Amino acid sequence: MVKLNKIYTKTGDDGTTGLVGGARVAKNDPRMAAIGDVDELNSVLGVAICQLDDGKLLKSLQVIQNDLFDLGADLATPADEGDDFAPSEMVLRITPSQVERLESEIDAVNDGLDPLTSFILPGGSNAAAAIHLARATARRAERTAVSAAQVMALNPQALAYLNRLSDYLFVVARMLNNGGKSDILWVPGASR
């Protein structure tokens, strides 16, 4: 359990921040950019949750918010040489089962949707629009994490989780738009 008695530490006043294990890196380090985008995603998801009243969906999204904290901790934990990214009592890592859970939820939600006949525009209901914003934020977090993974070892399951999460949020937004019936379809060149 984390216990914080004091919110400010002043240790970051020099433009650095601490990683799990005590190493310090610049606040604009690619790893920190990915962690920041995951944090922003979690916040955007929190705003989207405020638009919802479906108990089952709320529970699923709250589990995802908790996963995103795990994912942030995973990203903040540098890999040792030859690290297999297995979790331990002292190391949080995103696991294949978390990715598989998202895949199962995507399939379950998608089964109840009308087939796509066009790309859709973000919008529809307030709740769907908020979930679309979370989806777009998830895509950015994924891009940032992929960029970081090009210069340092990151858990492949963390990257897979972000990829599945944006897919999950896409189908949830469609579900919130009356199973896709209220989706706003893109009409190519309609405003020419």
N, C-alpha and C positions, 0 to 999 in steps of 0.2 A: 504494500500500500504506500502511496506517495503522501508525504506530509510536508506542506509548505507553510512555514510560520511567517516568512517575509517574502514579499513578492519581488521587490527589487534587490539586486545583489551588487550592482555597479561593475560586475566583472565584464560586462559587454560594452562598457563605455569606450573601449579601444577598438571597437568594430569586430570583435571576435565573439564566438559563442562556444559552449562546451558540447562535446559529443559524449555518448555513453562510453565509459572507460576513462574519461578525463581529458582526452586530446582537445585542443582548441583549434578552430578553423575560422576563417573570415566569414562574416555574415552573408557575403555574396558568393560563397563557395557553391559549386553546382549541387552538392549534397543539400546544403541549406536552402537553396532555391526550391528543390523538390519537396523538402519538408514544409517549407512555407506554402507551397501550392496545395499540398495535402491538407494543411491546417485551414487554408482558405476554403477548400472544398468542404471540409467538415462544417465550417461556419455557414456556408451557403446551403448546405443540406439542412442545418438547423433551422434556417429561415424557411426553407421549403416545408419542413415538418410542421411548422406553425400553421400552414395552410390546410392541413389534413385532419380528418376525423375518423378515418378507417383504422380501427385498432390493430388489425393484423399487419397492415402496411406500416403503421407507426412503429410497431415492434421490430419489424424487419429493418427499417431505416435506422432505428436506434442501435440495433446490433451492428449495422454498417458503420455508424458513427464510432462505436467502440473499436471496431476493426481498424478504422482510420487512425485512431490513436496508436494502436498496435503497429500499424504500417509506418507511422511517423517514428516510433521507437526503433523499428527495424531499420529504417533509413539512417537513423542517428547512431547506429551501431556499426562501426567499421568492421569489415571482414578481416579475419586473420588469413594468412597464407594457406591456401588449400581448404578454406572454409566451405562446408557443404550447406551452410545456411540453415542447419537444423536448430530448432528452438531448444532452449534448456530452461532450467529454473531461473537462471540469471539473464537469459537473452531472449527477448521477444522477436519472433520472426513470423511473417505471414506463411501459412502452411497450405499445402495442396487442398486440404479439406475446406479451407475458407474460400478458395477459388471455386471448388466443386459445388459448395453451397450456393454461391451466386449463380453458377450455371443452372442448377436445379430450379432456382427461383426465376431465372430468365425463362426457362422452358415452361414453367407453370403459368406465368403471367402471359407469355406469348400465345399459349394455347387458346386463350380466351379473346384474342384480338382479331379484328377484321384484317384480312391480308392487305399488305401495302400495295397501293396502285401508283404511287408517286412518292417522291421525297416529301417530307412534311416540314412546315415552318414551325419554329418554336412558338407555342401559344396554345390557344384554346381556352381552357379554364385557368383560373388563377393558380390552382394547385399544379396543373400540368406545366404551366409556364415556369413556375418556380423549380420544378423538377428538371425541366429542360435547361435552366440556368445551371443547376447542379451538374447535369450531364456535360455541358460545355466546359465547366470548371474541372470536371474529372478528366476530360480529354487533355486539357492544358497540364494538369498535374502529371498525367501519363507522359506527355511530351517532355516535360522538364525532368522527370525521373529517367527517361530513356537517354536524354542528353547527359545526365550525371553518370549513368551506367556506361557511357562510352569512355569515361575517364577514370572510373573507379569501379570496384566490384560491388554490385548490389544484388540483393536476393531476387532471382528471376520470378519467384512467386509473388513478390511485391508488384512487379511490373505486370504480371498476368492479372493480379487482383484489380489494378486500376483499369486495365483494358476491359475486363468483364463488368466492372462497376458502371462504366459509361454505357455499356450495352443494357445492363439492368435498368438504369435510370431512363433510358430511351423507351423501353417497353412499359415501364411504370407510367411515364408521361402519357403514352398512348392509352393505357388502361384508364387513367384519370380523365381522358377525353372520351368518355363513354365507350370504352373498348375500341377506340380508333374512329368511331362514327363522327366525332366532333373534331378530328384532326383537321388542321388547316393545310390543304395540299398546295404544294409548290406548282405553279403554272409557268413553265419556262417561257420567258419573253413576254409575259402578260402585260407588262407596262410599257412596251415599246410604242 
